[in-house]
């Protein structure tokens, strides 16, 4: 039975700055994700605030928005069966120190804030997030 899903992945400023984009993309491909769309962009603080608005009541919201808009990012649409949960597994815990060995955040993350990658947390949010960056 096919459960083909799409999810949004962002390679965050810390990973782009350290030239890790190709290595991270290889990890996705090695794990059977198809990269359907990708682009390198820089977003404004206002766009970051809009993107992360589900977190606006949380104490880290402002720092998160500052960080996401601090440098170029690579946004991608990934596809595979159960893409949302599979991508979250591959990314690992938000805090790289608590992430499982072999996960993207364990390998590349610097800190809980600079954890190198973002992935949608639900199929519903994946659609919203993909539309946010890839509206035609």
C-alpha positions, -999 to 999 in steps of 0.1 A, spaced: 0 0 0 14 34 -10 14 62 14 32 88 -7 36 121 11 54 153 6 72 173 33 91 205 34 127 204 44 148 235 51 186 234 52 191 262 77 216 291 76 242 274 98 244 244 75 244 265 43 271 287 57 293 256 64 287 242 29 268 211 41 239 214 16 251 187 -8 260 163 20 225 168 35 208 163 1 228 131 -4 215 118 30 179 124 17 186 106 -15 203 77 3 172 74 24 149 71 -7 135 107 -6 130 123 -39 138 160 -40 109 173 -62 117 210 -59 145 231 -43 157 266 -42 182 287 -23 166 319 -9 170 344 18 139 354 37 131 385 56 124 386 93 88 393 85 86 362 63 102 341 90 77 354 115 49 344 92 65 310 86 69 302 123 37 319 135 25 286 151 54 292 176 46 329 182 36 323 219 68 304 227 98 321 243 122 311 215 100 326 187 119 358 182 153 341 181 140 315 158 128 342 133 161 362 136 180 330 129 160 317 99 163 351 83 200 355 91 214 340 59 206 319 28 185 288 33 177 259 9 140 249 8 130 216 -6 100 195 -13 108 159 -4 86 129 -14 84 93 -3 61 70 16 54 85 50 77 114 41 67 135 72 75 109 98 105 95 79 120 129 75 115 136 113 133 103 121 162 112 98 165 147 112 166 135 148 157 154 180 157 192 180 187 193 204 216 177 185 230 165 219 199 144 223 196 133 187 202 96 178 235 87 162 234 89 124 206 116 123 212 148 105 210 170 136 235 147 154 259 149 125 255 185 115 237 204 142 256 229 164 230 236 191 193 235 198 189 267 178 214 260 151 203 224 144 209 226 106 175 213 93 138 219 96 111 194 86 73 196 87 57 181 117 25 169 101 10 162 67 -13 193 72 16 215 81 37 201 52 11 214 28 10 248 44 48 250 45 53 239 9 27 264 -3 45 291 18 77 287 -2 65 273 -35 33 292 -43 30 294 -80 
